Amino acid sequence: MSTEDLIEQSNRQEISRFKESLRRYALKWPWLLISMVIAMTLAHLYLSFKSNVYKVESIVQIKKSNRMDDPSELLFGGRTMTKFSGITDESVIFRSYPLVKGVVEELNLEVVYSVENGWKRQEIYNNRPFTFKYDRDDSQQIPQGLQFEIKLLDEEKFEIKAIAHDQEDLLQSVEKFNKAISLGSFSFMIIKEEGYSQYANFGSTYYVRLSSIEQTAYSYKNQLNFNDDDRLSNLLTMSMKSNVPEKSIDFINELVKKYVDQNLQEKNEVAKNTVEFIDQQLAVISDSLNRKEQNLADFKSSETIGSLSAEGESLIQKYNEIETEKAKYEVMQKYYNYLQEKLESKQGQNLENLVAPSAFGIEDLIVNELVKDLIELNLTRKKLINDGNTKSPLFSQVENRRIEVIGALTESIENLSKANKILLNDLNNRSNQLSNTAQKLPATQLKLVNLNRLLKLNENIYLFLMEKRSSAAITMSSNTPDCKVIEPAMKNPLSPIAPNRKMHYLIALLLGIALPTVIFISIDFLNDTVRDKDDITSTTDIPVMGIIPNSKHIENNRIVFDQPKSALAEAFRTIRTNLTFYQQKKSSFVIMVTSTVAREGKSFCSINLAASLAASGKRTILLGFDLRKPQIHNYLNLENNAGISNYLSANASLAEVILKTSQDNLFVISSGPVPPNPAELISTPKTSELITELKGQFDYVIIDTPPIGLVADALLLQQESDLNLYIVRQNYSKREFLNQINDFYKTSKLTNLSIVLNDVDKSSNNNYGYYEEESKKSRKNLFRTK
């Protein structure tokens, strides 16, 4: 055989084995079905205990700031966040502890209500028959893990039981609605709701769990999720996953509302601080202005003043121009002094309430941007401190940037203050020059000019401040928040998002298939027995004489006798037919039947093969050469008083040991009494004489031997046989036995050897189907005749 033929043959064998494996697994479909049903049932039970999880989402738009905007926007309703006004930073603000805590307090989320619903508790939020109310000032007196069990009795009363983590039965009594109940120093009330009759379930137990506001706030804070990955977008999507979507909807909507209120309050705070600062300056200027006006009026009433000369009018006009400009710089200098005092006195902390430079006509872009940054940084710093995030990387970033801004702003203010003082000195010098010129005027006109000059200076400062105050007040009333709700909180239309029932059932189905399949494969892998004919043909070149199917209806070992139309009987007829290829026209044929170990069906095959040969009209004799554990006589209901052991020991003649059976042409020589030396008896010449004499009387001599793997009796007897049948039992005989058989074959210890595969599952060979059906019909007919 060429190499290509060998490869092709090997491939065919592999394909055949693969198909056989698939067939074996397919035959186990009932177990797969049971496993799938169990898995699906467990999945259903699991899902029945799991509550649905819903996703609630809201989209808000955060207005972006531009560093090139008018700096006056910072003061009058402008943006207060520039460098840290990205979407990521806004998500930090939304998740800030003070903001979340305010929502928890507003919605009373620290109180959780639930009710028994079958085998599980189900949380209720809106549609509940009562409300738990308590004084938050007494929250320190609440035992840890406090929970109430409430059973509704009627329209007026209920039974209540209180338990805690470390205490049982803190309270157990019957109470009335809307009445104060005391639990030590902690008091509370159960308020009856308007829909009590509609929502009350008198057969169920309600549960009220009370947690601390702080713990609840941190819990909700951690539940908030934001899609803030896109820093270029000004849309912020916040979401929550909850078993009670109505609660999450209220929480997110209230959170956005409080954020908007806080944002608007912060924006108005800048204008408010500006108005307060200007009001302080106006109070001082008003007093000075009143005095100047009174001085001028007193002077005019006490002196007779004629018309000013043209020179006096010119001086007053020039004074007014200088004092108007001087008033502007005086206000600016007041702001520089104010800002320097703030930076020095607060060491740069708590500066979120600074007044912006543009409120006093300071248009320097660098100073305006630095003040804007400082306000923003201090607001962010304050939020991080309130939220307990002082150790976060963002806090370190804010703190470092804030120190840099304070240093740059301090330096810029010092430079601007110096430049401003130079301008003021120049205006003072010009004013002094005019004063020298005015000395030439008459004394009365000179005093009038000076009084007018001082009055004009105070008027200009007053008017400037009033103008700024008016602008600040208008802006404060017209401010709008930097947050716009695009989509209010709502339940995801694809809800619930968990549990994924289809996925759970699919996983259960796959596990129901996979687990038994893995078990089958593992068992198959660990199975070291002969599974099918391919195991034999792949291990040895010894031909397979035939395959004997198993049968669950076997009541005895005489299948060919009792059920001649069965699949088993037909299998033995097939072996009988195959024997003709080995006989080579011999008048008498000796067949030895052996196996490796006991219970492989050696005696069973010997009996039925002999019966099949006898049924064909051939004189057949069955020899029970298993002298150690004789069984043939038991299977055939024969006496064992005299047998082979008697003949070999010369205690009986051949005629005395041959037994006639109920079947025509079938004779038996049983083993006889168990001798003390079986091997020695078999090795005597009497054995050969026995076989020779029987060959002259019978067409077939069947020798049933002991297992060859245990004793050497069969090796002694094989010298007398024309054909040796080696019985291998499916799913019982070890595959390593085939190696032993192969060694016997190759070393010629057993010649003329063929294998019979016994006890094969009928489903592995469809050829038995017809005969099995005939066997069933035969049994039915037999039953009807009785």
C-alpha distance (Angstrom), angle and dihedral (degrees) to the residues before:
residue distance angle dihedral
M1 . . .
S2 3.81 . .
T3 3.79 124.9 .
E4 3.82 91.2 -108.4
D5 3.79 90.6 53.8
L6 3.78 90.9 50.0
I7 3.79 91.5 50.2
E8 3.79 91.4 47.6
Q9 3.79 90.8 48.6
S10 3.81 90.7 49.2
N11 3.80 91.1 50.4
R12 3.78 91.2 50.0
Q13 3.78 89.8 50.9
E14 3.80 91.6 50.4
I15 3.79 91.7 49.6
S16 3.77 90.2 47.2
R17 3.80 91.9 50.8
F18 3.80 90.8 47.8
K19 3.79 91.6 51.7
E20 3.78 90.3 46.8
S21 3.80 90.6 51.8
L22 3.80 91.0 50.5
R23 3.77 89.8 48.5
R24 3.79 92.0 51.1
Y25 3.79 91.9 50.6
A26 3.81 91.7 45.2
L27 3.79 89.4 55.4
K28 3.80 88.2 61.7
W29 3.83 92.6 63.1
P30 3.83 93.1 121.8
W31 3.79 89.2 63.3
L32 3.79 90.5 46.9
L33 3.79 89.8 50.6
I34 3.81 92.4 49.2
S35 3.81 90.6 47.3
M36 3.81 92.1 50.1
V37 3.80 92.1 48.5
I38 3.81 90.9 50.0
A39 3.81 92.1 46.6
M40 3.81 93.0 48.7
T41 3.81 90.6 46.9
L42 3.80 91.6 51.5
A43 3.81 90.1 47.5
H44 3.80 90.1 51.7
L45 3.81 91.6 49.5
Y46 3.81 90.8 47.8
L47 3.80 92.5 50.4
S48 3.79 91.7 46.9
F49 3.81 88.2 61.4
K50 3.80 94.6 44.7
S51 3.79 119.3 87.8
N52 3.79 119.7 -136.8
V53 3.79 115.7 -101.1
Y54 3.80 117.2 -144.7
K55 3.77 130.2 -164.8
V56 3.80 118.1 -135.5
E57 3.81 118.6 -165.4
S58 3.79 137.6 -175.8
I59 3.80 129.5 -177.8
V60 3.81 122.5 -150.9
Q61 3.77 131.0 178.4
I62 3.79 118.2 -132.3
K63 3.78 114.6 -156.0
K64 3.77 113.0 -127.0
S65 3.79 123.2 -133.9
N66 3.81 123.7 -137.4
R67 3.78 120.5 -147.1
M68 3.83 90.4 -143.0
D69 3.84 92.8 59.1
D70 3.78 120.6 116.1
P71 3.83 106.4 -75.5
S72 3.80 89.9 -138.0
E73 3.82 87.2 72.0
L74 3.78 88.2 76.0
L75 3.79 90.9 62.1
F76 3.76 102.2 35.5
G77 3.78 106.3 46.7
G78 3.79 97.2 -54.6
R79 3.74 129.8 136.5
T80 3.76 119.0 -65.2
M81 3.79 96.7 -167.9
T82 3.78 122.5 62.8
K83 3.78 115.8 140.1
F84 3.81 93.2 32.6
S85 3.81 98.8 32.4
G86 3.81 94.7 104.4
I87 3.76 123.9 125.5
T88 3.81 91.4 -102.3
D89 3.80 92.2 56.8
E90 3.80 91.8 46.9
S91 3.80 89.0 54.9
V92 3.80 87.7 55.3
I93 3.80 89.4 53.8
F94 3.80 92.4 47.9
R95 3.80 88.9 51.6
S96 3.81 94.3 45.4
Y97 3.78 114.9 130.0
P98 3.84 98.1 -125.6
L99 3.80 91.5 52.1
V100 3.82 94.4 46.7
K101 3.78 91.6 43.8
G102 3.80 90.3 54.6
V103 3.81 90.0 54.0
V104 3.82 91.9 48.6
E105 3.78 90.8 51.9
E106 3.79 93.0 45.4
L107 3.83 94.3 51.4
N108 3.85 97.1 33.5
L109 3.79 89.9 -125.5
E110 3.79 92.6 160.6
V111 3.82 87.0 77.3
V112 3.83 113.4 74.4
Y113 3.80 122.3 -169.3
S114 3.80 125.2 -160.3
V115 3.79 137.9 165.5
E116 3.78 135.8 -157.7
N117 3.78 111.6 -94.8
G118 3.76 110.7 179.2
W119 3.80 108.8 -64.8
K120 3.78 96.5 -9.6
R121 3.78 143.0 47.2
Q122 3.77 118.3 -106.4
E123 3.79 121.7 -158.5
I124 3.80 116.4 -127.5
Y125 3.78 124.6 -160.1
N126 3.79 117.7 165.5
N127 3.77 107.9 11.7
R128 3.76 101.1 57.9
P129 3.81 129.8 132.3
F130 3.81 96.7 -132.0
T131 3.81 144.1 18.4
F132 3.78 128.5 -136.6
K133 3.80 111.8 -132.4
Y134 3.78 128.3 -175.5
D135 3.79 140.9 157.9
R136 3.81 109.9 -96.5
D137 3.78 89.3 -152.5
D138 3.81 86.6 70.9
S139 3.81 93.4 51.1
Q140 3.81 91.0 109.9
Q141 3.78 88.4 63.7
I142 3.82 94.0 57.3
P143 3.84 112.9 113.0
Q144 3.78 113.4 -122.2
G145 3.79 114.1 -93.3
L146 3.81 93.2 10.0
Q147 3.80 113.7 -176.4
F148 3.77 132.7 172.6
E149 3.80 128.8 -151.2
I150 3.77 112.1 -155.1
K151 3.80 127.9 -171.8
L152 3.79 116.6 -171.5
L153 3.80 112.1 -132.2
D154 3.79 103.7 176.9
E155 3.79 141.9 -38.5
E156 3.80 93.0 -60.0
K157 3.80 109.5 26.5
F158 3.75 141.4 49.9
E159 3.79 138.1 178.6
I160 3.80 115.1 -119.3
K161 3.78 131.9 -168.7
A162 3.82 124.9 -175.8
I163 3.80 125.1 -156.8
A164 3.82 135.1 169.7
H165 3.78 136.9 -167.6
D166 3.78 95.5 -90.6
Q167 3.78 100.6 22.4
E168 3.77 134.5 59.9
D169 3.80 128.8 -154.5
L170 3.81 96.9 7.2
L171 3.78 86.9 162.9
Q172 3.78 134.2 7.7
S173 3.77 119.5 167.3
V174 3.79 146.8 114.3
E175 3.81 112.6 -98.2
K176 3.77 140.4 176.2
F177 3.78 127.6 -117.3
N178 3.81 120.0 -99.3
K179 3.82 92.2 18.4
A180 3.81 125.1 119.6
I181 3.82 114.8 -105.4
S182 3.79 121.7 -163.2
L183 3.77 126.6 -146.7
G184 3.78 102.4 -179.1
S185 3.80 106.0 -63.7
F186 3.82 91.2 -17.4
S187 3.79 118.1 90.2
F188 3.77 131.6 -173.8
M189 3.80 143.6 160.2
I190 3.79 136.2 -134.2
I191 3.80 105.1 -138.8
K192 3.79 116.7 -154.9
E193 3.80 111.6 -130.5
E194 3.80 125.0 -137.7
G195 3.82 92.3 -113.8
Y196 3.80 92.7 52.4
S197 3.80 95.9 124.8
Q198 3.79 91.4 47.0
Y199 3.81 97.9 47.3
A200 3.82 102.7 30.5
N201 3.79 116.5 110.2
F202 3.77 108.1 -167.5
G203 3.79 94.1 -171.0
S204 3.80 96.8 57.2
T205 3.79 136.6 71.7
Y206 3.80 118.4 -121.0
Y207 3.78 121.4 -150.7
V208 3.80 127.3 -153.7
R209 3.81 117.0 -168.2
L210 3.79 117.9 -167.4
S211 3.81 119.1 -160.2
S212 3.77 131.6 176.2
I213 3.78 116.5 -88.8
E214 3.79 90.5 -125.6
Q215 3.80 93.1 53.4
T216 3.80 91.8 46.0
A217 3.81 92.1 48.4
Y218 3.79 92.4 52.7
S219 3.80 89.9 46.7
Y220 3.81 92.9 54.4
K221 3.77 90.7 41.7
N222 3.79 90.1 58.9
Q223 3.80 92.2 46.3
L224 3.81 93.4 59.5
N225 3.79 115.5 99.7
F226 3.80 128.4 -169.9
N227 3.79 132.1 -167.9
D228 3.80 94.5 -142.0
D229 3.80 97.1 145.6
D230 3.81 94.6 109.9
R231 3.79 105.0 71.0
L232 3.81 91.7 179.4
S233 3.79 92.1 62.3
N234 3.77 123.2 82.5
L235 3.81 92.7 -157.1
L236 3.77 117.1 101.1
T237 3.80 120.7 -165.4
M238 3.78 116.2 -162.5
S239 3.76 122.7 -172.7
M240 3.78 143.1 175.9
K241 3.78 134.9 -163.5
S242 3.75 115.1 -139.6
N243 3.79 144.2 157.5
V244 3.81 87.7 -135.5
P245 3.83 108.3 49.0
E246 3.82 93.7 -177.6
K247 3.80 89.9 62.4
S248 3.80 92.7 49.5
I249 3.81 91.0 47.8
D250 3.80 91.1 54.0
F251 3.80 91.4 44.7
I252 3.81 95.8 52.1
N253 3.81 93.9 43.1
E254 3.80 91.5 49.8
L255 3.80 90.3 45.5
V256 3.82 91.3 54.2
K257 3.81 90.2 46.7
K258 3.79 92.6 52.7
Y259 3.80 90.9 45.2
V260 3.81 90.4 53.4
D261 3.81 91.5 47.6
Q262 3.79 91.1 48.7
N263 3.79 92.6 46.9
L264 3.81 91.9 50.1
Q265 3.78 91.2 46.1
E266 3.81 91.2 52.5
K267 3.80 91.4 49.6
N268 3.80 92.2 48.5
E269 3.79 89.7 46.9
V270 3.81 90.7 70.2
A271 3.78 93.2 52.8
K272 3.79 90.9 41.3
N273 3.81 91.6 53.8
T274 3.81 89.4 48.2
V275 3.81 92.2 51.9
E276 3.80 91.2 48.3
F277 3.81 91.6 49.3
I278 3.81 92.6 47.6
D279 3.82 90.6 47.1
Q280 3.80 89.1 56.0
Q281 3.80 90.8 51.1
L282 3.80 91.7 44.6
A283 3.79 90.7 53.9
V284 3.79 90.1 56.9
I285 3.81 94.2 42.5
S286 3.80 92.3 46.2
D287 3.79 91.8 58.4
S288 3.78 91.4 47.1
L289 3.81 91.7 45.8
N290 3.81 92.0 50.3
R291 3.79 91.1 51.1
K292 3.80 92.2 49.1
E293 3.77 91.7 49.2
Q294 3.83 90.8 48.0
N295 3.79 91.7 48.6
L296 3.80 91.4 51.6
A297 3.80 91.7 47.2
D298 3.81 92.1 48.1
F299 3.76 91.2 49.0
K300 3.78 93.4 50.2
S301 3.80 92.0 48.4
S302 3.80 94.6 48.4
E303 3.75 98.3 43.7
T304 3.77 132.6 56.3
I305 3.73 102.3 -127.6
G306 3.70 124.2 -174.6
S307 3.72 127.3 -163.9
L308 3.76 116.4 -54.6
S309 3.71 116.6 -109.4
A310 3.76 120.5 -113.1
E311 3.78 88.2 -103.3
G312 3.82 91.4 53.6
E313 3.81 91.8 49.2
S314 3.80 90.0 50.6
L315 3.80 91.6 50.2
I316 3.79 92.3 50.5
Q317 3.81 90.7 49.9
K318 3.79 91.8 50.7
Y319 3.78 91.0 45.6
N320 3.79 89.5 53.2
E321 3.78 92.2 52.5
I322 3.78 92.5 49.7
E323 3.80 94.6 43.5
T324 3.79 91.8 48.6
E325 3.76 90.9 55.3
K326 3.78 91.2 40.0
A327 3.82 91.0 54.0
K328 3.78 90.2 57.9
Y329 3.79 93.3 52.9
E330 3.79 91.6 43.4
V331 3.81 89.3 58.0
M332 3.78 91.1 46.5
Q333 3.79 90.5 51.0
K334 3.80 89.7 51.2
Y335 3.80 88.5 55.3
Y336 3.81 92.7 48.4
N337 3.78 90.0 51.4
Y338 3.82 90.1 46.3
L339 3.81 93.0 50.4
Q340 3.82 93.6 45.8
E341 3.79 90.0 50.2
K342 3.84 90.8 50.1
L343 3.78 93.6 49.1
E344 3.80 92.9 48.0
S345 3.81 99.8 40.4
K346 3.83 96.9 46.4
Q347 3.82 95.7 35.9
G348 3.76 85.6 -129.3
Q349 3.83 95.3 -56.9
N350 3.81 129.9 123.8
L351 3.79 91.2 15.0
E352 3.79 96.7 139.5
N353 3.86 88.5 109.1
L354 3.80 96.2 58.9
V355 3.81 119.4 139.5
A356 3.78 113.1 -119.5
P357 3.84 120.6 -114.9
S358 3.80 92.9 -126.8
A359 3.82 88.6 68.4
F360 3.81 87.8 73.3
G361 3.75 99.3 40.5
I362 3.80 95.8 -94.2
E363 3.78 104.2 147.3
D364 3.78 98.1 175.4
L365 3.82 103.7 134.6
I366 3.80 94.7 -154.2
V367 3.81 94.1 53.6
N368 3.79 92.5 44.1
E369 3.83 91.4 50.7
L370 3.80 92.3 46.0
V371 3.81 92.5 50.6
K372 3.79 89.3 46.2
D373 3.82 90.1 51.6
L374 3.79 92.1 46.8
I375 3.81 92.6 52.1
E376 3.77 90.3 47.4
L377 3.80 94.1 47.2
N378 3.79 93.2 49.0
L379 3.81 91.4 49.1
T380 3.80 90.7 51.5
R381 3.79 91.5 44.5
K382 3.79 91.6 51.4
K383 3.82 91.8 50.5
L384 3.80 92.0 49.3
I385 3.81 91.5 49.8
N386 3.81 92.1 48.8
D387 3.80 89.1 48.8
G388 3.80 93.1 51.0
N389 3.81 93.6 -116.4
T390 3.79 98.1 128.6
K391 3.81 91.0 125.6
S392 3.78 95.8 50.3
P393 3.84 122.0 111.2
L394 3.82 89.3 -118.6
F395 3.81 91.5 58.7
S396 3.81 91.3 52.2
Q397 3.79 89.8 48.6
V398 3.81 91.8 50.2
E399 3.81 93.1 46.1
N400 3.80 93.9 50.3
R401 3.78 92.4 46.7
R402 3.81 91.4 47.0
I403 3.81 91.8 54.5
E404 3.80 89.8 50.4
V405 3.81 92.3 49.7
I406 3.82 92.8 48.4
G407 3.79 90.8 52.5
A408 3.81 93.4 47.6
L409 3.82 92.4 44.7
T410 3.82 93.0 48.8
E411 3.79 90.6 52.1
S412 3.81 93.0 46.4
I413 3.83 92.9 48.9
E414 3.78 91.2 50.0
N415 3.80 90.8 52.0
L416 3.81 93.5 45.7
S417 3.81 91.3 46.1
K418 3.80 90.5 52.9
A419 3.80 91.6 48.6
N420 3.80 90.7 46.1
K421 3.81 91.9 51.5
I422 3.79 89.8 51.7
L423 3.81 90.0 54.2
L424 3.80 90.9 47.0
N425 3.81 90.6 50.6
D426 3.78 89.6 51.0
L427 3.79 91.2 51.1
N428 3.80 90.1 47.1
N429 3.81 90.4 51.4
R430 3.78 90.9 51.1
S431 3.77 89.2 47.8
N432 3.81 90.4 50.8
Q433 3.78 90.6 51.0
L434 3.78 89.6 54.4
S435 3.79 88.3 48.3
N436 3.78 90.1 55.8
T437 3.78 89.9 50.5
A438 3.79 90.5 47.8
Q439 3.82 90.0 57.1
K440 3.79 87.0 77.2
L441 3.80 90.7 63.8
P442 3.75 121.9 90.6
A443 3.81 112.1 -84.4
T444 3.79 93.9 -109.7
Q445 3.78 94.0 51.3
L446 3.82 90.8 43.3
K447 3.80 91.9 56.1
L448 3.81 90.8 45.9
V449 3.79 90.7 52.5
N450 3.83 92.1 50.6
L451 3.81 92.6 48.1
N452 3.81 90.6 49.7
R453 3.79 90.3 48.3
L454 3.82 94.6 53.1
L455 3.78 91.7 43.9
K456 3.80 91.7 50.5
L457 3.82 91.8 50.1
N458 3.80 92.2 54.3
E459 3.79 91.8 43.4
N460 3.78 91.5 53.3
I461 3.82 92.9 49.2
Y462 3.78 90.8 46.3
L463 3.79 93.6 49.2
F464 3.79 91.8 47.0
L465 3.79 92.1 52.2
M466 3.79 92.6 44.9
E467 3.78 90.0 52.3
K468 3.81 91.6 52.5
R469 3.79 92.2 44.7
S470 3.78 91.3 52.3
S471 3.82 91.2 50.0
A472 3.79 91.4 49.5
A473 3.79 93.0 49.5
I474 3.80 92.3 48.7
T475 3.80 92.1 48.6
M476 3.81 92.4 47.9
S477 3.79 90.7 55.5
S478 3.81 93.1 46.8
N479 3.80 99.1 45.5
T480 3.79 118.1 128.3
P481 3.82 126.1 -163.9
D482 3.79 122.2 -102.2
C483 3.80 90.4 -127.3
K484 3.79 126.0 78.7
V485 3.79 123.5 -174.9
I486 3.80 109.7 -127.7
E487 3.79 96.5 173.1
P488 3.80 122.0 10.4
A489 3.77 117.2 -136.6
M490 3.77 112.0 -71.0
K491 3.78 139.0 160.5
N492 3.77 115.3 -91.9
P493 3.82 107.3 -103.7
L494 3.80 89.2 -136.4
S495 3.80 90.7 57.9
P496 2.89 140.8 165.9
I497 3.78 92.9 60.6
A498 3.79 92.8 -179.6
P499 2.87 145.3 77.4
N500 3.78 92.7 29.2
R501 3.78 96.6 -143.4
K502 3.78 95.8 -172.7
M503 3.79 90.6 50.7
H504 3.80 92.5 47.0
Y505 3.79 91.7 50.5
L506 3.80 90.7 45.5
I507 3.80 91.4 50.3
A508 3.81 89.9 46.8
L509 3.80 90.0 50.4
L510 3.79 92.1 48.6
L511 3.79 91.5 46.7
G512 3.79 89.5 47.7
I513 3.79 87.4 57.0
A514 3.79 98.8 35.1
L515 3.80 100.2 48.1
P516 3.81 97.6 55.4
T517 3.80 89.6 38.5
V518 3.80 90.4 54.6
I519 3.79 89.1 46.4
F520 3.79 91.2 49.7
I521 3.79 92.1 47.6
S522 3.82 91.2 46.0
I523 3.78 91.6 49.4
D524 3.78 89.3 45.8
F525 3.80 90.9 48.8
L526 3.79 92.4 48.0
N527 3.79 91.8 42.8
D528 3.80 106.4 107.9
T529 3.79 95.5 179.0
V530 3.79 129.3 100.2
R531 3.80 106.3 -86.7
D532 3.76 103.2 179.1
K533 3.77 146.4 -17.7
D534 3.80 91.4 -78.4
D535 3.79 89.8 65.1
I536 3.79 88.0 58.8
T537 3.81 98.4 43.4
S538 3.81 91.9 46.4
T539 3.82 91.7 53.2
T540 3.78 105.0 38.7
D541 3.78 141.4 19.9
I542 3.80 91.8 -137.4
P543 3.81 108.2 123.4
V544 3.80 120.4 -114.8
M545 3.80 109.0 -124.2
G546 3.78 95.4 -167.1
I547 3.78 149.8 -35.3
I548 3.80 122.2 -113.3
P549 3.82 114.9 -157.1
N550 3.77 123.0 -143.1
S551 3.78 124.1 -118.3
K552 3.79 130.7 -158.3
H553 3.81 89.5 -156.0
I554 3.81 96.8 64.0
E555 3.79 109.3 128.0
N556 3.81 95.5 169.4
N557 3.78 140.0 1.5
R558 3.82 95.4 -99.1
I559 3.78 99.3 89.1
V560 3.79 95.6 146.5
F561 3.82 89.1 50.6
D562 3.78 98.3 47.7
Q563 3.82 104.5 25.6
P564 3.80 108.4 30.1
K565 3.80 93.2 164.3
S566 3.77 96.2 51.1
A567 3.79 125.3 112.0
L568 3.79 89.0 -110.9
A569 3.81 92.6 55.2
E570 3.79 89.7 48.1
A571 3.81 90.4 51.8
F572 3.78 90.5 56.1
R573 3.81 90.2 47.6
T574 3.81 87.4 54.6
I575 3.81 90.0 53.6
R576 3.79 89.2 46.9
T577 3.79 89.1 54.7
N578 3.79 92.0 47.8
L579 3.80 90.1 54.1
T580 3.79 90.1 69.3
F581 3.81 88.6 71.1
Y582 3.81 89.4 60.3
Q583 3.81 101.1 41.7
Q584 3.79 97.4 73.0
K585 3.81 91.5 -161.7
K586 3.79 94.3 -55.8
S587 3.78 112.8 162.4
S588 3.78 91.4 -140.5
F589 3.77 128.1 25.3
V590 3.82 127.9 -160.0
I591 3.78 118.1 -154.3
M592 3.79 123.0 -173.5
V593 3.80 117.7 -158.8
T594 3.80 118.7 -160.1
S595 3.80 142.3 148.1
T596 3.78 139.8 -166.3
V597 3.82 100.3 -106.0
A598 3.78 138.2 2.0
R599 3.83 123.8 -78.0
E600 3.80 94.3 35.7
G601 3.83 90.9 115.7
K602 3.77 99.5 -101.3
S603 3.81 96.6 140.9
F604 3.80 91.3 38.5
C605 3.81 91.0 56.3
S606 3.81 92.1 43.7
I607 3.80 93.2 54.0
N608 3.78 96.3 45.5
L609 3.80 95.3 42.0
A610 3.79 88.7 52.2
A611 3.81 90.6 47.8
S612 3.80 91.2 49.7
L613 3.80 92.4 50.6
A614 3.78 90.4 47.9
A615 3.79 90.8 49.2
S616 3.80 88.6 58.6
G617 3.84 89.6 60.9
K618 3.78 96.2 -99.1
R619 3.78 118.0 134.5
T620 3.78 102.7 -119.2
I621 3.78 132.8 -178.8
L622 3.81 125.7 -166.1
L623 3.81 117.3 -150.3
G624 3.80 118.9 -156.3
F625 3.80 99.4 -148.1
D626 3.79 93.1 162.5
L627 3.80 91.3 106.1
R628 3.79 93.7 168.2
K629 3.82 100.7 56.6
P630 3.78 107.1 12.1
Q631 3.83 114.2 -163.2
I632 3.81 107.7 152.6
H633 3.81 94.7 89.5
N634 3.81 91.3 51.0
Y635 3.80 93.0 51.9
L636 3.82 91.5 49.2
N637 3.83 96.8 37.8
L638 3.82 92.9 -119.7
E639 3.77 134.5 143.4
N640 3.79 118.8 -99.0
N641 3.79 99.3 -164.4
A642 3.78 93.3 115.4
G643 3.74 128.0 19.9
I644 3.80 147.5 125.9
S645 3.80 94.2 -37.9
N646 3.81 88.7 55.9
Y647 3.77 92.9 47.9
L648 3.80 95.3 46.8
S649 3.78 90.5 48.8
A650 3.83 89.9 50.0
N651 3.78 92.7 -116.4
A652 3.80 95.2 119.8
S653 3.75 138.4 27.5
L654 3.81 124.3 -120.3
A655 3.78 92.4 -106.4
E656 3.78 90.2 54.1
V657 3.80 95.1 55.2
I658 3.83 100.4 43.1
L659 3.83 110.5 99.6
K660 3.79 126.1 -161.9
T661 3.83 116.5 -136.8
S662 3.77 129.3 -152.7
Q663 3.80 90.0 -102.4
D664 3.75 119.5 82.1
N665 3.81 117.1 -108.8
L666 3.82 92.4 11.3
F667 3.82 119.8 115.5
V668 3.77 131.3 171.4
I669 3.77 137.9 -157.0
S670 3.78 106.9 -163.4
S671 3.77 124.1 -149.8
G672 3.77 95.4 -103.4
P673 3.77 124.1 -151.8
V674 3.79 114.5 -16.0
P675 3.84 107.7 -97.2
P676 3.81 123.8 -147.1
N677 3.81 91.8 -125.5
P678 3.84 110.7 37.9
A679 3.80 96.8 160.3
E680 3.80 92.9 49.5
L681 3.81 91.5 50.8
I682 3.80 92.6 49.5
S683 3.80 92.2 49.2
T684 3.82 92.6 55.9
P685 3.83 121.1 102.1
K686 3.80 87.8 -112.2
T687 3.81 88.7 78.4
S688 3.79 92.5 58.2
E689 3.80 90.4 44.4
L690 3.81 89.7 51.7
I691 3.80 93.8 51.7
T692 3.81 92.6 44.5
E693 3.77 92.8 51.1
L694 3.83 92.9 46.4
K695 3.79 91.3 50.1
G696 3.76 87.7 60.2
Q697 3.81 91.8 54.3
F698 3.84 104.1 36.1
D699 3.78 138.4 47.1
Y700 3.82 93.3 -141.9
V701 3.79 130.8 27.5
I702 3.84 113.0 -165.9
I703 3.81 115.0 -164.9
D704 3.81 116.8 -160.2
T705 3.82 107.4 -160.3
P706 3.79 136.8 -175.3
P707 3.83 117.2 -95.4
I708 3.77 109.3 -71.1
G709 3.78 92.4 -143.7
L710 3.80 91.4 63.0
V711 3.81 105.8 37.2
A712 3.79 136.4 13.3
D713 3.82 96.6 -124.4
A714 3.80 93.1 107.0
L715 3.81 92.3 51.9
L716 3.82 88.6 56.5
L717 3.80 92.4 48.3
Q718 3.81 97.2 46.0
Q719 3.80 89.1 75.8
E720 3.82 88.2 69.1
S721 3.82 96.4 46.7
D722 3.78 130.9 91.0
L723 3.82 93.1 -158.9
N724 3.78 131.4 21.0
L725 3.80 117.8 -152.4
Y726 3.78 114.2 -160.1
I727 3.84 112.9 -158.6
V728 3.81 117.5 -143.6
R729 3.80 118.7 -178.2
Q730 3.80 120.5 -145.9
N731 3.83 115.0 -116.5
Y732 3.81 89.9 2.1
S733 3.78 110.3 61.5
K734 3.79 112.1 76.1
R735 3.78 117.4 -118.1
E736 3.77 88.3 -128.9
F737 3.83 86.9 65.2
L738 3.81 86.8 69.1
N739 3.79 89.6 61.2
Q740 3.80 89.4 53.8
I741 3.82 90.8 49.0
N742 3.78 89.6 48.5
D743 3.80 90.6 52.0
F744 3.81 90.7 51.5
Y745 3.79 88.6 50.1
K746 3.79 97.1 47.3
T747 3.80 94.2 44.1
S748 3.82 90.7 47.5
K749 3.76 92.4 -122.2
L750 3.78 84.5 129.2
T751 3.78 116.1 30.6
N752 3.78 130.0 -175.3
L753 3.77 87.4 27.6
S754 3.80 127.7 175.0
I755 3.80 131.1 170.7
V756 3.78 128.5 -130.7
L757 3.82 115.8 -160.7
N758 3.78 107.4 -145.3
D759 3.81 135.5 -163.4
V760 3.80 94.2 19.3
D761 3.80 117.3 174.3
K762 3.82 105.9 -104.9
S763 3.80 90.7 -136.9
S764 3.78 88.4 68.9
N765 3.80 92.2 62.6
N766 3.78 119.5 42.1
N767 3.79 91.9 -169.8
Y768 3.78 88.9 84.1
G769 3.78 94.3 57.7
Y770 3.79 96.3 87.7
Y771 3.79 94.1 47.9
E772 3.79 93.1 44.2
E773 3.80 89.2 54.1
E774 3.80 89.7 49.9
S775 3.80 89.0 49.8
K776 3.80 91.2 53.5
K777 3.80 91.1 49.7
S778 3.78 90.2 49.4
R779 3.79 92.1 52.3
K780 3.80 90.9 48.6
N781 3.79 92.6 50.6
L782 3.77 90.5 47.5
F783 3.78 89.7 51.4
R784 3.81 91.8 51.1
T785 3.83 92.7 52.4
K786 3.78 93.8 54.5
